[in-house]
Amino acid sequence: MDVYKAIARMRELSEMGIPFSFSFMSFSYERGKSDGIIEVNSAKLRKQSTVEDNVHADIMLNYFDLDNNEYGRCYQLLLMEFNGRKLELN
């Protein structure tokens, strides 16, 4: 499945209040390192940050992890799976 189609579906599900699972490769631009693959079993997307709040806002997804009650964010292009389906860039 294409990454951008998966993001569109994540947005649709979030608007309907339906949680989904996904995984991504972590990366901290500030630290220049990754902590490996992050798996989120139940999440919904939340409002995107503005560029004034985060210079990378245009290429990030903000989400809420329902299992851990934590806010998170990831780079869109580092998404790896969505609801068990592998993602690819097209």
N, C-alpha and C positions, 0 to 999 in steps of 0.2 A: 504494500500500500504506500502511496506517495505521502511524504511528510506533510505537505500542505493540505491534502485531502483529510488526513488524520486530524490536523489542527482544526479544520472547519467542522469536522464531526465532533470533536471535543467541545467546541463552542456551542453547537446545537444541543448536545447532551446536557451541558451545564445550564443552558437556558431552560431546559425542561426539568432540571433538578435531578438528573440521572447521573450517578457517579460512574467513573470508568477507571481503568488501570492503564499505567504506562511505565516505561522505563527510559532512562536517558543516561548519557555519560556526563558526569559532573565536570565542571570546570570553573575555576575562579580566575578571572582575568587579572584581578589585583594581585593574587598570590602566584599566578602563572602555573597553577597545578590542578590536577584532578584527584578526587578521592574515589575514583572508579565508578562503576555502574550503580545508579540509584533506582530502586524499584518502588513504585507507589501503587498500592493495591486498590485504593478507593479515593478518588479525588474529583474535584470540580475546579474549573478555571475561575479565576477571579479577575477583577478589573485590572487592565494593564497599567503599568507605571507610565508616567510622562517622561520625556527626554530630559526635562529639568530635574527630575528625581533620580533618573538612571540613564546615563548616556547610551546604554545598550538596550533601552526599552523596546526599540523597534524590532529587535531580533530575539526577544525573550518571551517566555510564557510565565505568567504568575498563576499559581494554583494553591488550593487548600487541600491538605492531606487529611481526609476524614478519619482515618484510623488513629493518627497521632495528634490530631487537632493542632497542626502546625502549618504556617504559611511557608511556601517555597517558590522558587523560580528556577527556570532552566533555559538554556539557549535552544531555540527552535531547531536548529540544524543538528543538535546533538541528541534529538529524540531517536530512540531505537525500536521501541515497541508500543503499540496501542491496542488495548484489549486482546493481548496475546498474538497480535499480528506484527510481523517484522516490517519496519519502515525503510523506505529508500528515497533518495533524492532523484527526481526526474526533471 
